[in-house]
Amino acid sequence: MDELTVVILVWVLSVTLAFAPLAAQGGPPLITDDPDTPGPGYWELNLLIQHERTETDRSDEPLLDLNYGVGRRVQLKLEAPWVILREDGGATLSGPGNAVAGVKWRFFGEEEQLLAGAVYPQYEFNLGSASAQKGLVPEGHRLLLPSELTLEVHRVEVNLEVGRIIVSTGPDEWVYGVSTELGLMRRVEFLAEVHGEKAAGTPTELLLHGGARIKAGGQATSMVGGGWAVAGMPEDRPRLLLSGGVQLNLPGRFDFSRKRLLAATQCK
């Protein structure tokens, strides 16, 4: 079964599922994130695999993305990937990718409100020297300092993310993205984004990306995404980017609605 067939089958599945509520949110399978947090004492686990093709090689990256809510406004993040690289005409290499640890602070607004904003500093670092020596990951570490803003009207959400990446072994970079999320059906949410990265002295890598989330149960949501870069360094930019996986919300999705907050206040 080829990659295009897999994508088509997932989209057909998404429009045939029964109806159930699905809250809008940023993040996987998109690159652009948003100010949402899991909620106090709640977990969000993303199990993903990403496939990327460039002019010279192919790579697969299974990853585990753990997120934990501290109060209503803070999220702790830890991401650990594994990288499998296949060079055209060469051997297959594999090893741990760079880990990412971060803290998101939503300083105003929250889900189901018109506006929300957050800052989300994240630190990316090598798990060992072997992967860098193989060329699987860049050597050194990076500090990502993004700010995120969301505008949500009814079932439509628009997210804006702009940040600076401080790189230990090369020029610093700017990163930005605009994404939109539309719930046309109660169980299915459609996604689209434009994501860019710009390092000093190099052309901007601009990625067009789309996908869907399909609620499979009270705690699980399946995800699929696909896209390609329309600008950037010819030998490095993704000619094809595919992703798929599942998101687990444990013990479930936290309800940020005003009704829940009012009921909790009255119980006290």
N, C-alpha and C positions, 0 to 999 in steps of 0.2 A: 504494500500500500504506500503510495507516494505522499509527500507532504501536503500537496494541494488537496488530495482526496481527504486527508485527515481534517484539514481546516473546514472543508465543505460539510463533512459529516457532523462536526461540532456545531456549526451554524444551523444545520437542519434540526439537530437535537434541541437547540435553544428555543426554536419557535414551536416545538411540539409539546413542551412540558406544560403541566397544569399551572394554575395561577396561585401565587402566594406572595406576600409583601417582600420587597427587597430594598434595603436602605442604600442610598447613594454614598460612594466613598471613592477616594483616590487610591494611589498605590497600585500594587500588582493587579493585573499584568502590565499596567502602564508604568512608565519611568517617572513621570511627574507625580509628585505626592500632594497631599492636602493637609489641612489642620486637624483632621479627625483623630481621636484617640480611642482605645478600646473601652475605657470606663474603669471605675475603681475596682481593682482586684480581678479584672477580666483579661483573658489571653486572646491574642490573634496570632495564629500559626499559619504561615504561607509555605507550602511545599511546592516548589516550581522546578521545571527544567526549561532552559533556554537554549535555542539552537541559533547559531550565527554563521553566515557565510560572508567572506570577503573575497577580494580578487585572488588571494593566494592561499587561503586555508579555510577550514571549517572547524567549529568548536561547539561542544555541548557542555552545559553548566548546570548540573543539578544543585539546588541550594535550599537551605532551611533558613527561614526568616522568622525569628521569635520576637513578639511584641507583647509588653505587659503594661497595663494601665495602673498608674499610681494616682489615686484621686480621679477627678473628672477631667483634668487638664494636662496631665503629664503622661508620657509614654516612654518606656525604656525599650531599646531595640538591640538585638544581636543577630547578625547574619553570617552564615558560614557556607561557602560554596565549594564545589569540587569542579575542576576544569579538565576537559578532555579535548586535546588539540590535534587535528589531522591536517598536516601540511600537504599541499598538492605534490605528489611524487615523493613524499617523504614518510617518515615513521609517525606513529601515533604516540603522543606524549600525554601524561596525566599527572595530576597532583592537586593539593589543596589550593584554592584561590585565596584572595585577600579577604580577611574577615572585616566586618563593619560593626562598630558599636556606636549607639547614638541615643540622644535624649530629645524628645519633642515637647515643647511647651506651647500650648494653645493659650495665648494671653487675652484673647477676647472671642466672644461668640462660641457656638458649638453646633452640632448636627441639628438639622431642621430649622435653623435660623438663617436670616437673609445673608449675613456676613460673618465670617470667622477668619482669624489670622493666627499664625504660629511661626516660631523659629525652630529649626531642627538640626542642630550641630551633630555631625557624624564623623567618626575617626576610622579611617581605613588603614589596615596594617598587614604586613606579611606574617603568615603563620609559620614560616620557615624560609631558609635561603634556597632550598632545592627548587621550588617552583619558579622563583625569579631567575635562577641560573638556567633553567630549561626554556625560559622565555614565555612561560604560561601567564605570568603577572608582571607588572612593572615593579622594579626594586624600590624599596623605601616605603614611605607612608604619605597619606593625604588627609587633609582636614577639609570637610565640606561644610559650608556655612550658608544654608539656604533660608529664605523666608517664603512663607506660603500664604495665599489669600484665596478664599472661596466665596463665590456668589451663588446662592441656591434659591431658585424660584420654582415652587411646586415640585415637579419631578425632574427638572433640569438643573444641572450643577456645572459651573465653570470654575476651574482651578487655575491659579497663576503661581508659578514658582520661579524665583530668581536667586542665585547664590554664587558664591566665590569658592573655588577649590584651591587651597594652598598645598603645593606639591613640594616634597622634600628633595626630589632628584631631577626636577625639570621646571619649565615655566608654569606659573600659576594659570588657572583656567576660570572662565565664566561658564555657568550652566543656567539654562532657563527652559521653561516649558509652559505650554497652555494646553489644558485638556478639558474635555466636556464629557458629561455622563448623562445619558437619557434613558429613563425607565419606560419604554413603550408598552411593556407587559409587566405584570406584577411579579413574575418570577425571573424575568430576564432584564438585564441592564446592558446597554450598548455604550461603547467607549471609543474615544478618538483623541489624539494628541499630536502636537508638533513639539518636538524636543530638540534643543540645540546645545552644543558644547563648543567652546572657543578657547584655544590656547594661544598664547602670544606667538606671533610669527607663523601661524598656520591658518588655513581657511576654516570657517565654521563647519562643523559636522551637523547637518540638519536631518532629523529623522521624522518620517511620517509613520504613525503607528495607530492601529485600531484593535478592537477586540470586544469581548463580551464576558459577563459574569452570569452564571446560571445557578440559582439557589437549588441545591439538591436535597436539603433537609433543614431542620431547625438550627443545626450547628455547622453545616458544611456548604460551601459554595465552590463550584467548579469555575475555572478561569481559562481563557484562551486569548492569545494576542498574536498579531503579525504586522510586519512593516518593513521598511527599507529606508536607507539614507539617500536623499536627493542631492546632497552637497557634502563636500569634505575631501580629505586626502584620498585619491583614487584607490591606492593600494590598501588602505586601512578601513574605509567606511563600510558598514554592513550592506551587502547587496541583498541579503535576506535575513530577517530576524523573526523567529517564531518562539512562542512560549506557551506553556500550558501547565496546569496544576490544580491544586485545591487549597482553599482557605478554610481553616477550622477556627470557630469562635467558641471559646470555653469559659464558663459553662454555657454560654449562649451569647447573643448580642445584647449589650447593655442598652437600656431604653433611656435616651437623653431627653425625652419629651417633658414638657412642663407639667403634664398630669402626674407623671411619676414623681417629679421633684416636689410637687404640692402634696401628694399623698405621703411621701416620706417625712415632710415637715410636720404634717398633721399628726402622724404617729408619735412623733417626739413630744 
